[in-house]
Amino acid sequence: MIILIVLIVLFLGLAILFMNGKGEFLIAGYNTMPDEEKEKYDTVRLCKFMGKSMFALTFSMIIWGLSDLFGMPILFYVGLVVFLGIVVFMIVYMNTGKRFQKSSL
């Protein structure tokens, strides 16, 4: 339970960092791009999306904690399905279309 609480606090901290438009160096894939490729992306918009996603993932982890607190294993499975659904949505949303590219290009 302590590890889950630490993870929730870590994810909340990252969510707040991303919602402020900071921390793009923590986004996998973005930090490995060459500088000229990075200039094509709207980093603030990308960070805000990641922040919202981190808040959603944190919510699913809170459901995991509630399952342990109330002794209801079904809540863990609900939280797990929500967590995996959010991750799949994030991957598909970020990799389809040109949502995070600057519009001036």
Buried (B, 14 or more C-beta within 10 A) or exposed (E): EEEEEEBBEEBBEBBBBBBEBBBBEEBEEBEEEEEEEEEEBBBBBBBBBBBBBBBBBBBBBBBBBBBEEEEEEEBBEBBBEBBEEBBEEBEEEBEEEEEBEEEEE
